[in-house]
């Protein structure tokens, strides 16, 4: 493996894991995201809420995020990961997920309002995202 591929291997793995998870979450729950406040995704990603319990959709999203974070941590191949290191990875991944999903929700709302896509057939009209 050449040096460039070696250097980018973990980054590419993380990018693929994150893109796959974001695409799956967005495609599965986009209708819910469009009717909820944009902050709906935050407790789902972190798995906590200040006042109420997570609903079933938020719990399912959080489960996906936990699997994603586990995969991201595994990509580093660190044998003795301490709590601050694990939290730092979780924090960064969670922020990326929140920003990416909220961006896609707002972009979709804009496309619907500009009649570039049809809300009733959202997934058929939504352009693919991510890497092949």
C-alpha positions as CSV (number, residue, x, y, z in Angstrom):
1,X,0.0,0.0,0.0
2,X,1.5,3.3,-1.0
3,X,1.9,6.1,1.6
4,X,-1.1,8.2,0.4
5,X,-3.5,5.2,0.6
6,X,-2.0,4.3,4.1
7,X,-2.4,7.9,5.2
8,X,-6.1,8.1,4.0
9,X,-7.2,4.6,5.0
10,X,-8.7,5.4,8.4
11,X,-10.2,8.7,7.1
12,X,-11.8,6.9,4.1
13,X,-13.2,4.2,6.4
14,X,-14.7,6.8,8.7
15,X,-16.1,8.8,5.8
16,X,-17.8,5.6,4.4
17,X,-19.2,4.6,7.8
18,X,-20.6,8.1,8.4
19,X,-22.0,8.6,4.9
20,X,-23.7,5.2,5.0
21,X,-25.3,5.8,8.4
22,X,-26.4,9.4,7.5
23,X,-27.9,8.2,4.2
24,X,-29.7,5.3,6.0
25,X,-31.1,7.5,8.8
26,X,-32.1,10.3,6.5
27,X,-33.8,8.0,3.9
28,X,-35.6,6.1,6.6
29,X,-36.8,9.1,8.7
30,X,-36.9,12.0,6.3
31,X,-40.7,12.4,6.6
32,X,-40.4,12.6,10.4
33,X,-37.6,15.1,10.1
34,X,-39.7,17.3,7.8
35,X,-42.5,17.6,10.3
36,X,-40.5,18.0,13.5
37,X,-38.5,20.9,14.7
38,X,-34.9,20.8,13.4
39,X,-33.6,20.1,16.9
40,X,-35.4,16.7,16.9
41,X,-32.3,15.0,15.8
42,X,-30.0,16.2,18.6
43,X,-31.4,14.0,21.4
44,X,-31.7,11.1,19.0
45,X,-28.0,11.3,18.2
46,X,-26.9,11.8,21.8
47,X,-29.4,9.4,23.3
48,X,-30.6,11.8,25.9
49,X,-33.2,14.5,26.3
50,X,-33.7,17.1,28.9
51,X,-37.3,16.5,29.7
52,X,-39.1,13.7,27.9
53,X,-38.2,10.2,26.9
54,X,-36.9,9.6,23.4
55,X,-39.6,8.4,21.1
56,X,-39.3,5.1,19.1
57,X,-37.8,6.8,16.1
58,X,-35.2,8.7,18.2
59,X,-34.3,5.4,20.0
60,X,-33.8,3.7,16.6
61,X,-31.6,6.6,15.4
62,X,-29.6,6.4,18.5
63,X,-29.0,2.7,18.1
64,X,-27.6,3.4,14.6
65,X,-25.4,6.1,16.0
66,X,-24.0,3.8,18.7
67,X,-23.1,1.2,16.0
68,X,-21.5,3.9,14.0
69,X,-19.4,5.2,16.8
70,X,-18.3,1.6,17.7
71,X,-17.2,1.2,14.0
72,X,-15.4,4.5,14.1
73,X,-13.5,3.6,17.2
74,X,-12.6,0.2,15.8
75,X,-11.2,1.9,12.7
76,X,-8.5,3.4,14.8
77,X,-7.3,0.0,16.1
78,X,-6.4,1.4,19.5
79,X,-6.1,-1.4,22.0
80,X,-6.4,0.7,25.2
81,X,-8.7,3.5,24.5
82,X,-9.3,5.6,27.6
83,X,-12.6,7.3,28.4
84,X,-11.6,10.8,27.3
85,X,-10.4,9.5,24.0
86,X,-13.6,7.5,23.4
87,X,-15.7,10.5,24.3
88,X,-13.7,12.7,21.9
89,X,-14.4,10.3,19.1
90,X,-18.1,10.1,20.0
91,X,-18.3,13.9,20.3
92,X,-16.8,14.5,16.9
93,X,-18.9,11.8,15.2
94,X,-22.1,13.0,16.8
95,X,-21.5,16.6,15.8
96,X,-20.8,15.5,12.2
97,X,-24.0,13.5,12.2
98,X,-26.1,16.3,13.6
99,X,-24.7,18.9,11.2
100,X,-25.0,16.6,8.2
101,X,-28.6,15.5,8.9
102,X,-29.8,19.0,9.8
103,X,-28.2,20.3,6.6
104,X,-30.0,17.7,4.5
105,X,-33.3,18.4,6.2
106,X,-33.0,22.1,5.6
107,X,-31.8,21.6,2.0
108,X,-34.8,19.3,1.4
109,X,-37.2,21.8,2.9
110,X,-35.7,24.5,0.6
111,X,-36.1,22.2,-2.5
112,X,-39.7,21.5,-1.6
113,X,-40.5,25.1,-1.1
114,X,-38.8,25.9,-4.5
115,X,-40.8,23.0,-6.0
116,X,-37.6,21.4,-7.2
117,X,-38.7,18.1,-5.5
118,X,-42.1,16.8,-4.6
119,X,-42.7,16.1,-0.9
120,X,-45.1,13.2,-1.6
121,X,-42.4,11.4,-3.5
122,X,-39.4,12.6,-1.7
123,X,-37.1,9.7,-2.0
124,X,-37.7,9.2,-5.7
125,X,-36.9,12.8,-6.4
126,X,-34.0,13.2,-3.9
127,X,-30.5,13.1,-5.6
128,X,-28.2,10.4,-4.3
129,X,-25.5,11.6,-1.9
130,X,-22.2,10.1,-0.6
131,X,-19.6,8.0,-2.2
132,X,-19.9,4.9,-4.4
